[in-house]
Amino acid sequence: MSGTDRVISQEALAAQQDYAERVRQLYLKKLPRQPLACAVTFGCQQNEADTELIRGMLADMGFGMTAEEDKADLLIFNTCAIREHAEMRVFGNVGQTSHYKKANPDVVICVCGCMPQQPQVAEKIKNSYPYVDIVFGTHALYKFPQLLYTRLTGKKRVFDISGDESGVILEGLHPVRKEGPAAWLSIMYGCNNFCTYCIVPYVRGRERSRSPEAILAELRELVAQGYRDITLLGQNVNSYGLDREDYPDFAGLLEMCNAVEGGFRLRFMTSHPKDATERLFDTMAKCEKVCHSIHLPVQCGSDRVLKAMNRHYDKKRYLELVDYARAKMPDLTMTSDIIVGFPGETEEEFEETVQLLERVRFDSLFTFIYSRREGTRAAVMPDPVSREEKQKWFDRLLEVQNRISREINARYVGKTVTVLLDGESDDKNYDLTGRTEGFKLVHLKGDKSRIGQYAQAEIDRSSTWALFGKVK
């Protein structure tokens, strides 16, 4: 299937617009006011971007948005399947809606995203959550207006986990983003890596890149709308363009985005080390709008475990990438993911991960205890280490990383840094929050009218997770 064939057709989009209008007319007849929808998102930034597309479709259908579930005429849960804990949170939240549905039979409850793309999860919802009206997976996202219209005009519940592994490319949908100076921009969908612990390739399909023309057009639109911190999104941005001979590679795309006029900065995530190259870091170093910040998930410090994870790099190669990147960008901030307790991992192999932390000194980490995902290769691997022992390893990992984060952040005290002021602080002693180029959170004293602007900030103290200071 070619890239062009994967793009949602104009006819399909027109059909969904027609369904959106039909839904709007139904609610005009049904309610004396504007219908309200509440969208709850679980999981990664790509899920957040998908919810923005859903909000756009909801706006086309005449809905207003509310953050209060008990005021909504439509509840939609956009779900994450990456770990068991995420799935349990979703089921817990959906379960709590049963009383609301009983008291308000006309409310429509939807579950979408990665979880129901797994047939066994869709079946569980069908059998155990009878008050859920609509269930659809990632490949059917664009059909949301049609699915809602079908439910509103019929008595049966609607399930759609259709779509094949090739997936689709969503163009022509108009997201409704949250207020603020930051925005997500999806550049590709899907994943080809099949890490043995990960369900993502099964629920999001194969890698498929958006055209550079579509990406640049959306980027220019975001800049024109006033967004100043824009993150390019993909399950593995480093493999952008590898599915199309006529597209640039990811470094080439960064150069094209950097050439767009306007006062903004660019980030990207997530990067896979197997596709990270010296050319990428050279490009980051020379492009003035690209932040010197990278999320480069290593997952483990043991070569044997990395091979069992099907990661396609070893510790030596990872450290070479880190050293090259820091040589090119001495101010680089770096974050990573770590999985503790992968099936078969020994305490000695876990200690190799601790040693890697000490060697690399990440600014921060996203850390997880291994979560078994049905349908992945790791799910059938022997896993003799107890959950209690894994928790001890996990606690030790956090202790080491928290110390490193504190030490790194302490170096900012007494310095002046550029921040993008992005909101009000939840710390009563400070007025504002901002983000440095390296994406460090800064709590600041200053004028709230400056939210959305760049500012110089004097840092006077730090903690493990944030910096503190005042706007100059």
Secondary structure, 3 states (H helix, E strand, C coil): CCHHHHECCHHHHHHHHHHHHHHHHHHHHHCCCCCEEEEEECCCHHHHHHHHHHHHHHHHCCCEECCCHHHCCEEEEEECCCCHHHHHHHHHHHHHHHHHHHHCCCCEEEEEECHHHCHHHHHHHHHHCCCCCEEEEHHHHHHHHHHHHHHHCCCCCEEECCCCCCCCECCCCCCCCCCCCEEEEECEECCCCCCCCCCHHHHHCCCEECCHHHHHHHHHHHHHCCCCEEEEECCCHHHCCCCCCCCCCHHHHHHHHHCCCCCCEEEEECCCHHHCCHHHHHHHHHCCCECCEEECCCECCCHHHHHHHCCCCCHHHHHHHHHHHHHHCCCCEEEEEEEECCCCCCHHHHHHHHHHHHHHCCCEEEEEECCCCCCCHHHHCCCCCCHHHHHHHHHHHHHHHHHHHHHHHHCCCCCEEEEEEEEECCCCCCCEEEEECCCCEEEEECCHHHCCCEEEEEEEEECCCCEEEEEC
